[in-house]
Protein backbone atom coordinates (compact mmCIF):
# COMPACT_ATOMS: atom_id res chain seq x y z
CA UNK A 1 0.00 0.00 0.00
CA UNK A 2 1.10 3.53 -0.68
CA UNK A 3 -0.55 6.88 0.06
CA UNK A 4 -2.10 7.19 -3.39
CA UNK A 5 -3.61 3.68 -3.26
CA UNK A 6 -5.15 4.42 0.14
CA UNK A 7 -6.51 7.74 -1.11
CA UNK A 8 -8.09 6.09 -4.17
CA UNK A 9 -9.62 3.28 -2.10
CA UNK A 10 -11.37 5.82 0.16
CA UNK A 11 -12.22 8.43 -2.49
CA UNK A 12 -15.83 7.36 -3.03
CA UNK A 13 -16.57 8.69 0.48
CA UNK A 14 -15.53 12.15 -0.73
CA UNK A 15 -12.37 14.24 -0.46
CA UNK A 16 -9.45 12.37 1.12
CA UNK A 17 -6.04 13.58 2.26
CA UNK A 18 -3.36 11.06 3.16
CA UNK A 19 -0.02 11.80 4.78
CA UNK A 20 2.77 9.48 5.76
CA UNK A 21 4.35 9.64 9.20
CA UNK A 22 7.26 7.34 10.08
CA UNK A 23 6.18 4.80 7.47
CA UNK A 24 2.52 4.75 8.50
CA UNK A 25 -0.43 6.55 6.98
CA UNK A 26 -2.82 9.08 8.45
CA UNK A 27 -5.95 9.78 6.43
CA UNK A 28 -8.49 12.58 6.62
CA UNK A 29 -11.79 11.50 5.07
CA UNK A 30 -14.61 13.97 4.41
CA UNK A 31 -18.07 12.62 3.63
CA UNK A 32 -21.43 14.34 3.55
CA UNK A 33 -23.06 11.05 4.67
CA UNK A 34 -21.16 11.40 7.97
CA UNK A 35 -23.42 14.32 9.02
CA UNK A 36 -25.94 12.04 10.76
CA UNK A 37 -23.51 9.29 11.71
CA UNK A 38 -21.74 8.76 15.04
CA UNK A 39 -17.95 8.39 15.19
CA UNK A 40 -18.04 4.63 15.71
CA UNK A 41 -20.03 4.04 12.52
CA UNK A 42 -17.79 6.40 10.54
CA UNK A 43 -14.70 4.58 11.75
CA UNK A 44 -16.24 1.21 11.00
CA UNK A 45 -17.02 2.22 7.42
CA UNK A 46 -13.59 3.59 6.54
CA UNK A 47 -11.68 0.79 8.26
CA UNK A 48 -13.88 -1.85 6.66
CA UNK A 49 -13.14 -0.34 3.26
CA UNK A 50 -9.40 -0.38 3.96
CA UNK A 51 -9.53 -3.98 5.17
CA UNK A 52 -11.50 -5.05 2.10
CA UNK A 53 -8.93 -3.48 -0.19
CA UNK A 54 -5.68 -4.17 1.70
CA UNK A 55 -6.52 -6.99 4.10
CA UNK A 56 -5.33 -7.11 7.68
CA UNK A 57 -2.12 -5.33 6.64
CA UNK A 58 -4.21 -2.14 6.67
CA UNK A 59 -4.21 -2.16 10.47
CA UNK A 60 -0.40 -2.21 10.40
CA UNK A 61 0.12 0.36 7.63
CA UNK A 62 -2.53 2.88 8.73
CA UNK A 63 -1.97 4.74 11.97
CA UNK A 64 -5.34 6.51 12.03
CA UNK A 65 -8.18 7.71 9.82
CA UNK A 66 -9.91 10.91 10.84
CA UNK A 67 -13.52 11.13 9.65
CA UNK A 68 -15.30 14.45 9.14
CA UNK A 69 -18.70 15.48 7.92
CA UNK A 70 -18.56 18.24 5.32
CA UNK A 71 -19.78 20.72 7.96
CA UNK A 72 -17.05 19.68 10.40
CA UNK A 73 -14.39 19.92 7.70
CA UNK A 74 -15.56 23.39 6.63
CA UNK A 75 -15.42 24.57 10.27
CA UNK A 76 -11.93 23.14 10.67
CA UNK A 77 -10.75 24.87 7.49
CA UNK A 78 -12.23 28.18 8.65
CA UNK A 79 -10.49 27.90 12.02
CA UNK A 80 -7.17 27.07 10.31
CA UNK A 81 -7.44 30.08 8.02
CA UNK A 82 -8.29 32.44 10.89
CA UNK A 83 -5.14 31.33 12.75
CA UNK A 84 -2.85 31.76 9.73
MODELLER restraints for C-alpha pairs under 7 A, 6 or more apart:
rsr = mdl.restraints
at = mdl.atoms
rsr.add(forms.Gaussian(group=physical.xy_distance, feature=features.Distance(at['CA:3:A'], at['CA:18:A']), mean=5.91, stdev=0.5))
rsr.add(forms.Gaussian(group=physical.xy_distance, feature=features.Distance(at['CA:3:A'], at['CA:19:A']), mean=6.84, stdev=0.5))
rsr.add(forms.Gaussian(group=physical.xy_distance, feature=features.Distance(at['CA:3:A'], at['CA:25:A']), mean=6.92, stdev=0.5))
rsr.add(forms.Gaussian(group=physical.xy_distance, feature=features.Distance(at['CA:7:A'], at['CA:16:A']), mean=5.93, stdev=0.5))
rsr.add(forms.Gaussian(group=physical.xy_distance, feature=features.Distance(at['CA:7:A'], at['CA:17:A']), mean=6.76, stdev=0.5))
rsr.add(forms.Gaussian(group=physical.xy_distance, feature=features.Distance(at['CA:7:A'], at['CA:18:A']), mean=6.26, stdev=0.5))
rsr.add(forms.Gaussian(group=physical.xy_distance, feature=features.Distance(at['CA:10:A'], at['CA:16:A']), mean=6.90, stdev=0.5))
rsr.add(forms.Gaussian(group=physical.xy_distance, feature=features.Distance(at['CA:13:A'], at['CA:30:A']), mean=6.87, stdev=0.5))
rsr.add(forms.Gaussian(group=physical.xy_distance, feature=features.Distance(at['CA:13:A'], at['CA:31:A']), mean=5.26, stdev=0.5))
rsr.add(forms.Gaussian(group=physical.xy_distance, feature=features.Distance(at['CA:14:A'], at['CA:29:A']), mean=6.93, stdev=0.5))
rsr.add(forms.Gaussian(group=physical.xy_distance, feature=features.Distance(at['CA:14:A'], at['CA:30:A']), mean=5.53, stdev=0.5))
rsr.add(forms.Gaussian(group=physical.xy_distance, feature=features.Distance(at['CA:14:A'], at['CA:31:A']), mean=5.06, stdev=0.5))
rsr.add(forms.Gaussian(group=physical.xy_distance, feature=features.Distance(at['CA:15:A'], at['CA:29:A']), mean=6.19, stdev=0.5))
rsr.add(forms.Gaussian(group=physical.xy_distance, feature=features.Distance(at['CA:15:A'], at['CA:30:A']), mean=5.36, stdev=0.5))
rsr.add(forms.Gaussian(group=physical.xy_distance, feature=features.Distance(at['CA:16:A'], at['CA:27:A']), mean=6.86, stdev=0.5))
rsr.add(forms.Gaussian(group=physical.xy_distance, feature=features.Distance(at['CA:16:A'], at['CA:28:A']), mean=5.59, stdev=0.5))
rsr.add(forms.Gaussian(group=physical.xy_distance, feature=features.Distance(at['CA:16:A'], at['CA:29:A']), mean=4.67, stdev=0.5))
rsr.add(forms.Gaussian(group=physical.xy_distance, feature=features.Distance(at['CA:16:A'], at['CA:30:A']), mean=6.32, stdev=0.5))
rsr.add(forms.Gaussian(group=physical.xy_distance, feature=features.Distance(at['CA:17:A'], at['CA:27:A']), mean=5.64, stdev=0.5))
rsr.add(forms.Gaussian(group=physical.xy_distance, feature=features.Distance(at['CA:17:A'], at['CA:28:A']), mean=5.10, stdev=0.5))
rsr.add(forms.Gaussian(group=physical.xy_distance, feature=features.Distance(at['CA:17:A'], at['CA:29:A']), mean=6.73, stdev=0.5))
rsr.add(forms.Gaussian(group=physical.xy_distance, feature=features.Distance(at['CA:18:A'], at['CA:25:A']), mean=6.59, stdev=0.5))
rsr.add(forms.Gaussian(group=physical.xy_distance, feature=features.Distance(at['CA:18:A'], at['CA:26:A']), mean=5.68, stdev=0.5))
rsr.add(forms.Gaussian(group=physical.xy_distance, feature=features.Distance(at['CA:18:A'], at['CA:27:A']), mean=4.36, stdev=0.5))
rsr.add(forms.Gaussian(group=physical.xy_distance, feature=features.Distance(at['CA:18:A'], at['CA:28:A']), mean=6.38, stdev=0.5))
rsr.add(forms.Gaussian(group=physical.xy_distance, feature=features.Distance(at['CA:19:A'], at['CA:25:A']), mean=5.70, stdev=0.5))
rsr.add(forms.Gaussian(group=physical.xy_distance, feature=features.Distance(at['CA:19:A'], at['CA:26:A']), mean=5.36, stdev=0.5))
rsr.add(forms.Gaussian(group=physical.xy_distance, feature=features.Distance(at['CA:19:A'], at['CA:27:A']), mean=6.48, stdev=0.5))
rsr.add(forms.Gaussian(group=physical.xy_distance, feature=features.Distance(at['CA:20:A'], at['CA:26:A']), mean=6.22, stdev=0.5))
rsr.add(forms.Gaussian(group=physical.xy_distance, feature=features.Distance(at['CA:24:A'], at['CA:61:A']), mean=5.07, stdev=0.5))
rsr.add(forms.Gaussian(group=physical.xy_distance, feature=features.Distance(at['CA:24:A'], at['CA:62:A']), mean=5.39, stdev=0.5))
rsr.add(forms.Gaussian(group=physical.xy_distance, feature=features.Distance(at['CA:24:A'], at['CA:63:A']), mean=5.68, stdev=0.5))
rsr.add(forms.Gaussian(group=physical.xy_distance, feature=features.Distance(at['CA:25:A'], at['CA:61:A']), mean=6.25, stdev=0.5))
rsr.add(forms.Gaussian(group=physical.xy_distance, feature=features.Distance(at['CA:25:A'], at['CA:62:A']), mean=4.58, stdev=0.5))
rsr.add(forms.Gaussian(group=physical.xy_distance, feature=features.Distance(at['CA:25:A'], at['CA:63:A']), mean=5.53, stdev=0.5))
rsr.add(forms.Gaussian(group=physical.xy_distance, feature=features.Distance(at['CA:26:A'], at['CA:62:A']), mean=6.21, stdev=0.5))
rsr.add(forms.Gaussian(group=physical.xy_distance, feature=features.Distance(at['CA:26:A'], at['CA:63:A']), mean=5.65, stdev=0.5))
rsr.add(forms.Gaussian(group=physical.xy_distance, feature=features.Distance(at['CA:26:A'], at['CA:64:A']), mean=5.07, stdev=0.5))
rsr.add(forms.Gaussian(group=physical.xy_distance, feature=features.Distance(at['CA:26:A'], at['CA:65:A']), mean=5.69, stdev=0.5))
rsr.add(forms.Gaussian(group=physical.xy_distance, feature=features.Distance(at['CA:27:A'], at['CA:64:A']), mean=6.51, stdev=0.5))
rsr.add(forms.Gaussian(group=physical.xy_distance, feature=features.Distance(at['CA:27:A'], at['CA:65:A']), mean=4.55, stdev=0.5))
rsr.add(forms.Gaussian(group=physical.xy_distance, feature=features.Distance(at['CA:27:A'], at['CA:66:A']), mean=6.03, stdev=0.5))
rsr.add(forms.Gaussian(group=physical.xy_distance, feature=features.Distance(at['CA:28:A'], at['CA:65:A']), mean=5.84, stdev=0.5))
rsr.add(forms.Gaussian(group=physical.xy_distance, feature=features.Distance(at['CA:28:A'], at['CA:66:A']), mean=4.75, stdev=0.5))
rsr.add(forms.Gaussian(group=physical.xy_distance, feature=features.Distance(at['CA:28:A'], at['CA:67:A']), mean=6.05, stdev=0.5))
rsr.add(forms.Gaussian(group=physical.xy_distance, feature=features.Distance(at['CA:29:A'], at['CA:66:A']), mean=6.10, stdev=0.5))
rsr.add(forms.Gaussian(group=physical.xy_distance, feature=features.Distance(at['CA:29:A'], at['CA:67:A']), mean=4.91, stdev=0.5))
rsr.add(forms.Gaussian(group=physical.xy_distance, feature=features.Distance(at['CA:29:A'], at['CA:68:A']), mean=6.14, stdev=0.5))
rsr.add(forms.Gaussian(group=physical.xy_distance, feature=features.Distance(at['CA:30:A'], at['CA:67:A']), mean=6.06, stdev=0.5))
rsr.add(forms.Gaussian(group=physical.xy_distance, feature=features.Distance(at['CA:30:A'], at['CA:68:A']), mean=4.81, stdev=0.5))
rsr.add(forms.Gaussian(group=physical.xy_distance, feature=features.Distance(at['CA:30:A'], at['CA:69:A']), mean=5.60, stdev=0.5))
rsr.add(forms.Gaussian(group=physical.xy_distance, feature=features.Distance(at['CA:30:A'], at['CA:70:A']), mean=5.89, stdev=0.5))
rsr.add(forms.Gaussian(group=physical.xy_distance, feature=features.Distance(at['CA:30:A'], at['CA:73:A']), mean=6.81, stdev=0.5))
rsr.add(forms.Gaussian(group=physical.xy_distance, feature=features.Distance(at['CA:31:A'], at['CA:68:A']), mean=6.44, stdev=0.5))
rsr.add(forms.Gaussian(group=physical.xy_distance, feature=features.Distance(at['CA:31:A'], at['CA:69:A']), mean=5.20, stdev=0.5))
rsr.add(forms.Gaussian(group=physical.xy_distance, feature=features.Distance(at['CA:31:A'], at['CA:70:A']), mean=5.89, stdev=0.5))
rsr.add(forms.Gaussian(group=physical.xy_distance, feature=features.Distance(at['CA:32:A'], at['CA:69:A']), mean=5.27, stdev=0.5))
rsr.add(forms.Gaussian(group=physical.xy_distance, feature=features.Distance(at['CA:32:A'], at['CA:70:A']), mean=5.16, stdev=0.5))
rsr.add(forms.Gaussian(group=physical.xy_distance, feature=features.Distance(at['CA:34:A'], at['CA:42:A']), mean=6.56, stdev=0.5))
rsr.add(forms.Gaussian(group=physical.xy_distance, feature=features.Distance(at['CA:34:A'], at['CA:68:A']), mean=6.71, stdev=0.5))
rsr.add(forms.Gaussian(group=physical.xy_distance, feature=features.Distance(at['CA:34:A'], at['CA:69:A']), mean=4.77, stdev=0.5))
rsr.add(forms.Gaussian(group=physical.xy_distance, feature=features.Distance(at['CA:35:A'], at['CA:69:A']), mean=4.98, stdev=0.5))
rsr.add(forms.Gaussian(group=physical.xy_distance, feature=features.Distance(at['CA:42:A'], at['CA:67:A']), mean=6.44, stdev=0.5))
rsr.add(forms.Gaussian(group=physical.xy_distance, feature=features.Distance(at['CA:43:A'], at['CA:67:A']), mean=6.99, stdev=0.5))
rsr.add(forms.Gaussian(group=physical.xy_distance, feature=features.Distance(at['CA:50:A'], at['CA:58:A']), mean=6.12, stdev=0.5))
rsr.add(forms.Gaussian(group=physical.xy_distance, feature=features.Distance(at['CA:51:A'], at['CA:58:A']), mean=5.83, stdev=0.5))
